[in-house]
Amino acid sequence: MTDPTPQFSTAEYQTQAGVEACKSCKQPLTGRYFRINGSVACERCTEQLKAQLPKDTHSAFVRGLVFGIGGAILGLVLYSGFGIITGIVIGYASLAVGFIVGKAIRFGSGGIGGRRYQIAAVLLTYAAVSMSAIPMSISQSLKDKKIQPPPRASQPASAPSATSSDETAQSADTASTSSAPASTDPQANKMSLGVAVVGLAILGLASPFLELTSPVSGLIGLVILFVGIRIAWQLTAGPKVDILGPFTAGAVSPPPPTS
């Protein structure tokens, strides 16, 4: 064999004179052996495969998460940017966002996958797609304000006399003096800004379900979003390696598990 890496993708049995052989090295099984994804393997090849499997570590997960966040930001920019420039919101862009996030996490982790990677990919994909509603809504509001005509200035019924003008100016000065605004509190401004940001974030995260006010288009958008989430889930799945054993050559071994 030119490739030293054991291959156990499909179940295949090599026999010679009724003796089972290892799927990888083709040597007859003697002593202990294992079943890997339904294929028989000798003990040496099994240990070699275990040593080559990627190890999930905290640093690998952190790198995958950082890359995933970057992929989610990129997906959000692409999704909302396309909607802002063209004025068209295409739900199928959710599929691209799920693909970008899944690939980014996979790349950052060095090919390691697993349940926590999948959960991170699902959350980041949903956040990227749902939060894209915020910049698109802000852009639409700014466009609507530009379209609105300026308010008309009302003409006074009659020119005010000099006496009434002086009285009006004096009363205005008095009112401005008595109702002078208090000094602004920076802490209060920060709190109000924080409340506004949190409110926008909540509305953004809920936007896919708020679209259900239009039942047909909202339901279609949700289905497409869940398909994009499923893409991210599948891309970040861990390698499926089922190792059963050890068994003893010559003894009756259980049949390979059926999927």
Rosetta blueprint (number, residue, H / E / L):
1 M L
2 T L
3 D L
4 P L
5 T L
6 P L
7 Q L
8 F L
9 S L
10 T L
11 A L
12 E L
13 Y L
14 Q E
15 T E
16 Q E
17 A L
18 G L
19 V E
20 E E
21 A E
22 C L
23 K L
24 S L
25 C L
26 K L
27 Q L
28 P E
29 L L
30 T L
31 G L
32 R E
33 Y E
34 F E
35 R E
36 I E
37 N L
38 G L
39 S E
40 V E
41 A E
42 C E
43 E H
44 R H
45 C H
46 T H
47 E H
48 Q H
49 L H
50 K H
51 A H
52 Q H
53 L L
54 P L
55 K L
56 D L
57 T L
58 H H
59 S H
60 A H
61 F H
62 V H
63 R H
64 G H
65 L H
66 V H
67 F H
68 G H
69 I H
70 G H
71 G H
72 A H
73 I H
74 L H
75 G H
76 L H
77 V H
78 L H
79 Y H
80 S H
81 G H
82 F H
83 G H
84 I H
85 I H
86 T H
87 G L
88 I L
89 V L
90 I L
91 G L
92 Y L
93 A H
94 S H
95 L H
96 A H
97 V H
98 G H
99 F H
100 I H
101 V H
102 G H
103 K H
104 A H
105 I H
106 R H
107 F H
108 G H
109 S L
110 G L
111 G L
112 I L
113 G L
114 G L
115 R H
116 R H
117 Y H
118 Q H
119 I H
120 A H
121 A H
122 V H
123 L H
124 L H
125 T H
126 Y H
127 A H
128 A H
129 V H
130 S H
131 M H
132 S L
133 A H
134 I H
135 P H
136 M H
137 S H
138 I H
139 S H
140 Q H
141 S H
142 L H
143 K H
144 D H
145 K H
146 K H
147 I H
148 Q L
149 P L
150 P L
151 P L
152 R L
153 A L
154 S L
155 Q L
156 P L
157 A L
158 S L
159 A L
160 P L
161 S L
162 A H
163 T H
164 S H
165 S H
166 D H
167 E H
168 T H
169 A H
170 Q H
171 S H
172 A H
173 D H
174 T H
175 A H
176 S H
177 T H
178 S H
179 S L
180 A L
181 P L
182 A L
183 S L
184 T L
185 D L
186 P H
187 Q H
188 A H
189 N H
190 K H
191 M H
192 S H
193 L H
194 G H
195 V H
196 A H
197 V H
198 V H
199 G H
200 L H
201 A H
202 I H
203 L H
204 G H
205 L H
206 A H
207 S H
208 P H
209 F H
210 L H
211 E H
212 L H
213 T H
214 S L
215 P H
216 V H
217 S H
218 G H
219 L H
220 I H
221 G H
222 L H
223 V H
224 I H
225 L H
226 F H
227 V H
228 G H
229 I H
230 R H
231 I H
232 A H
233 W H
234 Q H
235 L H
236 T L
237 A L
238 G L
239 P L
240 K L
241 V L
242 D L
243 I E
244 L E
245 G E
246 P E
247 F E
248 T E
249 A L
250 G L
251 A L
252 V L
253 S L
254 P L
255 P L
256 P L
257 P L
258 T L
259 S L
